[in-house]
């Protein structure tokens, strides 16, 4: 991506997980949110944030950072599975 293909120069790739940097959010809905880059445009990254259906197309490299945490839904599912395991283990 980048030079010659009409997209912006970026350190990120489609599929990368990123999180909005503190103080760089554009609105309350994306404050501290993480998501996956779904497209790279001519001026901004297209990010589908966890728990949102639309792609937000206005963040640039210096407003986001890599995010290694799993999406919230995955974290909740892992927590629920762990709690089920603990409950069942104590019954035996």
MIRO-560157 format. One record per atom (N, C-alpha, C): residue number from 1; residue in one letter; atom name; z, x, y. Coordinates in steps of 0.02 Angstrom, whole numbers, plus 50000, padded with zeros to 5 digits. Each point is the difference from the previous one (the first is absolute). Example, Ala and Ser with C-alpha at 12.3 -4.5 7.8 and 13.67 -1.06 7.14 Angstrom:
(pt 1,a,N,(50390,50660,49716)) (pt 1,a,CA,(50000,49955,50059)) (pt 1,a,C,(50000,50045,50060)) (pt 2,s,N,(49964,49982,50053)) (pt 2,s,CA,(50003,50042,50059)) (pt 2,s,C,(50037,49961,50055)) 
! end
This chain:
(pt 1,x,N,(50000,50042,49941)) (pt 1,x,CA,(50000,49958,50059)) (pt 1,x,C,(50000,50044,50062)) (pt 2,x,N,(49976,49973,50053)) (pt 2,x,CA,(50004,50037,50062)) (pt 2,x,C,(49933,50016,50029)) (pt 3,x,N,(49991,50061,50016)) (pt 3,x,CA,(49942,50024,50037)) (pt 3,x,C,(49934,49976,49969)) (pt 4,x,N,(49960,49966,50041)) (pt 4,x,CA,(49933,49981,49980)) (pt 4,x,C,(49994,49932,49966)) (pt 5,x,N,(50055,49970,49975)) (pt 5,x,CA,(49993,49936,49966)) (pt 5,x,C,(50025,49942,50041)) (pt 6,x,N,(50018,50011,50063)) (pt 6,x,CA,(50021,49946,50045)) (pt 6,x,C,(50074,49983,49996)) (pt 7,x,N,(50037,50029,49953)) (pt 7,x,CA,(50071,49986,49997)) (pt 7,x,C,(50039,50053,50038)) (pt 8,x,N,(50063,49984,50016)) (pt 8,x,CA,(50042,50047,50038)) (pt 8,x,C,(50020,50059,49957)) (pt 9,x,N,(50017,50055,50033)) (pt 9,x,CA,(50028,50058,49964)) (pt 9,x,C,(50073,49984,49986)) (pt 10,x,N,(50021,50009,49938)) (pt 10,x,CA,(50069,49983,49980)) (pt 10,x,C,(50022,50044,49943)) (pt 11,x,N,(50065,50009,49994)) (pt 11,x,CA,(50028,50037,49944)) (pt 11,x,C,(50012,49954,49940)) (pt 12,x,N,(49989,49936,50008)) (pt 12,x,CA,(50014,49951,49948)) (pt 12,x,C,(49936,49978,49966)) (pt 13,x,N,(50009,49970,49940)) (pt 13,x,CA,(49944,49972,49963)) (pt 13,x,C,(50016,49928,49981)) (pt 14,x,N,(49948,49961,49986)) (pt 14,x,CA,(50010,49932,49975)) (pt 14,x,C,(50042,50005,49937)) (pt 15,x,N,(50051,49958,49996)) (pt 15,x,CA,(50046,49999,49943)) (pt 15,x,C,(50065,50036,50013)) (pt 16,x,N,(50004,50040,50054)) (pt 16,x,CA,(50063,50034,50017)) (pt 16,x,C,(50052,49950,50024)) (pt 17,x,N,(50063,50010,49980)) (pt 17,x,CA,(50056,49959,50026)) (pt 17,x,C,(50027,50034,50062)) (pt 18,x,N,(50009,49960,50052)) (pt 18,x,CA,(50027,50025,50063)) (pt 18,x,C,(50054,49953,50025)) (pt 19,x,N,(50041,50026,50046)) (pt 19,x,CA,(50053,49961,50033)) (pt 19,x,C,(49993,50011,50074)) (pt 20,x,N,(50011,49947,50039)) (pt 20,x,CA,(49998,50005,50073)) (pt 20,x,C,(50058,50043,50023)) (pt 21,x,N,(49986,50050,50042)) (pt 21,x,CA,(50052,50043,50027)) (pt 21,x,C,(50045,49961,50047)) (pt 22,x,N,(50064,50016,49999)) (pt 22,x,CA,(50047,49968,50045)) (pt 22,x,C,(49979,50010,50072)) (pt 23,x,N,(49999,49946,50038)) (pt 23,x,CA,(49980,50003,50070)) (pt 23,x,C,(49925,49993,50011)) (pt 24,x,N,(49961,49999,49946)) (pt 24,x,CA,(49927,49995,50006)) (pt 24,x,C,(49973,49932,49980)) (pt 25,x,N,(50045,49954,49980)) (pt 25,x,CA,(49978,49934,49979)) (pt 25,x,C,(49968,49963,50059)) (pt 26,x,N,(49951,49959,49985)) (pt 26,x,CA,(49966,49961,50051)) (pt 26,x,C,(50032,49931,50009)) (pt 27,x,N,(50037,49978,49950)) (pt 27,x,CA,(50032,49935,50004)) (pt 27,x,C,(50059,49998,49951)) (pt 28,x,N,(50041,49948,50005)) (pt 28,x,CA,(50059,49995,49958)) (pt 28,x,C,(49982,49992,49926)) (pt 29,x,N,(49942,49970,49986)) (pt 29,x,CA,(49980,49988,49930)) (pt 29,x,C,(49986,50063,49962)) (pt 30,x,N,(49982,50054,50034)) (pt 30,x,CA,(49983,50062,49965)) (pt 30,x,C,(50052,50055,50010)) (pt 31,x,N,(50056,49984,50032)) (pt 31,x,CA,(50053,50050,50012)) (pt 31,x,C,(50028,50023,49933)) (pt 32,x,N,(49995,50065,49987)) (pt 32,x,CA,(50026,50029,49939)) (pt 32,x,C,(49962,49981,49937)) (pt 33,x,N,(49945,49965,50007)) (pt 33,x,CA,(49962,49977,49942)) (pt 33,x,C,(49958,50055,49969)) (pt 34,x,N,(49990,49995,49935)) (pt 34,x,CA,(49956,50045,49963)) (pt 34,x,C,(49943,49958,49971)) (pt 35,x,N,(49946,50034,49985)) (pt 35,x,CA,(49943,49966,49971)) (pt 35,x,C,(49948,50050,49976)) (pt 36,x,N,(49943,49974,49979)) (pt 36,x,CA,(49946,50040,49972)) (pt 36,x,C,(49940,49998,50047)) (pt 37,x,N,(49971,50058,50012)) (pt 37,x,CA,(49939,50003,50040)) (pt 37,x,C,(49943,49971,49959)) (pt 38,x,N,(49969,49947,50026)) (pt 38,x,CA,(49946,49967,49965)) (pt 38,x,C,(49931,50017,50028)) (pt 39,x,N,(50000,50026,50061)) (pt 39,x,CA,(49936,50020,50031)) (pt 39,x,C,(50013,50049,50057)) (pt 40,x,N,(49949,50038,50016)) (pt 40,x,CA,(50004,50046,50056)) (pt 40,x,C,(49941,49985,50045)) (pt 41,x,N,(50016,49977,50061)) (pt 41,x,CA,(49948,49980,50047)) (pt 41,x,C,(49981,50055,50048)) (pt 42,x,N,(49964,49981,50052)) (pt 42,x,CA,(49978,50049,50048)) (pt 42,x,C,(50056,50022,50047)) (pt 43,x,N,(50051,49957,50009)) (pt 43,x,CA,(50053,50017,50046)) (pt 43,x,C,(50070,49992,49971)) (pt 44,x,N,(50007,49970,49942)) (pt 44,x,CA,(50067,49987,49973)) (pt 44,x,C,(49999,49993,49925)) (pt 45,x,N,(50061,50001,49971)) (pt 45,x,CA,(50009,49990,49929)) (pt 45,x,C,(50011,49926,49986)) (pt 46,x,N,(49972,49974,49947)) (pt 46,x,CA,(50014,49932,49978)) (pt 46,x,C,(50055,50003,49948)) (pt 47,x,N,(50058,49971,50015)) (pt 47,x,CA,(50058,50003,49955)) (pt 47,x,C,(50020,49930,49979)) (pt 48,x,N,(50007,49991,49934)) (pt 48,x,CA,(50028,49937,49976)) (pt 48,x,C,(50074,50014,49986)) (pt 49,x,N,(50042,49973,50044)) (pt 49,x,CA,(50072,50011,49993)) (pt 49,x,C,(50029,49958,49944)) (pt 50,x,N,(50052,50027,49968)) (pt 50,x,CA,(50034,49964,49946)) (pt 50,x,C,(50022,49931,50024)) (pt 51,x,N,(49986,49950,49960)) (pt 51,x,CA,(50021,49932,50015)) (pt 51,x,C,(49955,49964,50050)) (pt 52,x,N,(49946,50031,50023)) (pt 52,x,CA,(49954,49969,50047)) (pt 52,x,C,(49931,49994,49967)) (pt 53,x,N,(49964,49948,50018)) (pt 53,x,CA,(49934,49990,49969)) (pt 53,x,C,(49943,50030,50040)) (pt 54,x,N,(50006,50002,50065)) (pt 54,x,CA,(49944,50026,50040)) (pt 54,x,C,(50005,50075,50009)) (pt 55,x,N,(49943,50031,50011)) (pt 55,x,CA,(49997,50072,50014)) (pt 55,x,C,(50007,50011,50075)) (pt 56,x,N,(50047,50042,50019)) (pt 56,x,CA,(50010,50017,50070)) (pt 56,x,C,(49958,50061,50016)) (pt 57,x,N,(49959,49996,50052)) (pt 57,x,CA,(49949,50051,50013)) (pt 57,x,C,(50010,50036,50065)) (pt 58,x,N,(50062,50014,50018)) (pt 58,x,CA,(50008,50032,50066)) (pt 58,x,C,(50044,50062,50000)) (pt 59,x,N,(50027,50021,49943)) (pt 59,x,CA,(50042,50060,49999)) (pt 59,x,C,(49957,50063,49991)) (pt 60,x,N,(50022,50055,50032)) (pt 60,x,CA,(49965,50064,49995)) (pt 60,x,C,(50048,50051,49968)) (pt 61,x,N,(49973,50058,49982)) (pt 61,x,CA,(50038,50051,49963)) (pt 61,x,C,(50069,50015,50029)) (pt 62,x,N,(50005,50009,50065)) (pt 62,x,CA,(50065,50022,50028)) (pt 62,x,C,(50051,49943,50005)) (pt 63,x,N,(49983,49941,49977)) (pt 63,x,CA,(50046,49943,50000)) (pt 63,x,C,(50028,49985,49930)) (pt 64,x,N,(49974,50034,49949)) (pt 64,x,CA,(50022,49988,49931)) (pt 64,x,C,(50017,50067,49967)) (pt 65,x,N,(50036,49995,49944)) (pt 65,x,CA,(50017,50059,49961)) (pt 65,x,C,(49996,49982,49926)) (pt 66,x,N,(49992,50049,49957)) (pt 66,x,CA,(49996,49984,49928)) (pt 66,x,C,(50064,49964,49977)) (pt 67,x,N,(49991,49954,49954)) (pt 67,x,CA,(50057,49963,49973)) (pt 67,x,C,(49999,50006,49924)) (pt 68,x,N,(50053,50029,49972)) (pt 68,x,CA,(50004,50010,49928)) (pt 68,x,C,(50038,49945,49965)) (pt 69,x,N,(50030,49955,50038)) (pt 69,x,CA,(50039,49946,49969)) (pt 69,x,C,(49953,49948,49971)) (pt 70,x,N,(50019,49969,49944)) (pt 70,x,CA,(49958,49947,49972)) (pt 70,x,C,(50003,49938,50045)) (pt 71,x,N,(49950,49957,49997)) (pt 71,x,CA,(50002,49938,50039)) (pt 71,x,C,(50064,49961,49985)) (pt 72,x,N,(50022,49962,50047)) (pt 72,x,CA,(50063,49962,49993)) (pt 72,x,C,(50000,49957,49938)) (pt 73,x,N,(49944,49968,49983)) (pt 73,x,CA,(49997,49957,49941)) (pt 73,x,C,(50013,50041,49937)) (pt 74,x,N,(49973,50061,49997)) (pt 74,x,CA,(50011,50042,49942)) (pt 74,x,C,(50073,50021,49996)) (pt 75,x,N,(50030,50016,50057)) (pt 75,x,CA,(50071,50019,50002)) (pt 75,x,C,(50043,49943,49976)) (pt 76,x,N,(49986,49939,50023)) (pt 76,x,CA,(50039,49941,49981)) (pt 76,x,C,(49993,49987,49925)) (pt 77,x,N,(49939,50007,49973)) (pt 77,x,CA,(49989,49989,49929)) (pt 77,x,C,(50038,50052,49958)) (pt 78,x,N,(49999,50063,50022)) (pt 78,x,CA,(50036,50052,49965)) (pt 78,x,C,(50076,49987,50002)) (pt 79,x,N,(50024,49977,50056)) (pt 79,x,CA,(50072,49984,50007)) (pt 79,x,C,(50018,49943,49952)) (pt 80,x,N,(49959,49947,50000)) (pt 80,x,CA,(50013,49943,49956)) (pt 80,x,C,(50000,50022,49927)) (pt 81,x,N,(49951,50042,49981)) (pt 81,x,CA,(49997,50023,49930)) (pt 81,x,C,(50061,50041,49983)) (pt 82,x,N,(50023,50041,50045)) (pt 82,x,CA,(50060,50041,49988)) (pt 82,x,C,(50061,49955,49992)) (pt 83,x,N,(50006,49949,50042)) (pt 83,x,CA,(50057,49954,49996)) (pt 83,x,C,(49998,49961,49934)) (pt 84,x,N,(49941,49978,49978)) (pt 84,x,CA,(49994,49966,49936)) (pt 84,x,C,(50022,50045,49943)) (pt 85,x,N,(49979,50063,50002)) (pt 85,x,CA,(50019,50048,49949)) (pt 85,x,C,(50076,50008,49999)) (pt 86,x,N,(50030,50007,50058)) (pt 86,x,CA,(50074,50009,50003)) (pt 86,x,C,(50037,49939,49974)) (pt 87,x,N,(49976,49941,50018)) (pt 87,x,CA,(50032,49938,49975)) (pt 87,x,C,(49996,49995,49925)) (pt 88,x,N,(49940,50013,49973)) (pt 88,x,CA,(49990,49995,49928)) (pt 88,x,C,(50038,50054,49962)) (pt 89,x,N,(50005,50060,50027)) (pt 89,x,CA,(50036,50055,49969)) (pt 89,x,C,(50074,49983,49993)) (pt 90,x,N,(50028,49967,50050)) (pt 90,x,CA,(50071,49982,49998)) (pt 90,x,C,(50016,49944,49952)) (pt 91,x,N,(49949,49962,49980)) (pt 91,x,CA,(50011,49945,49953)) (pt 91,x,C,(50004,50024,49928)) (pt 92,x,N,(49972,50057,49986)) (pt 92,x,CA,(49997,50025,49931)) (pt 92,x,C,(50067,50027,49975)) 
! end
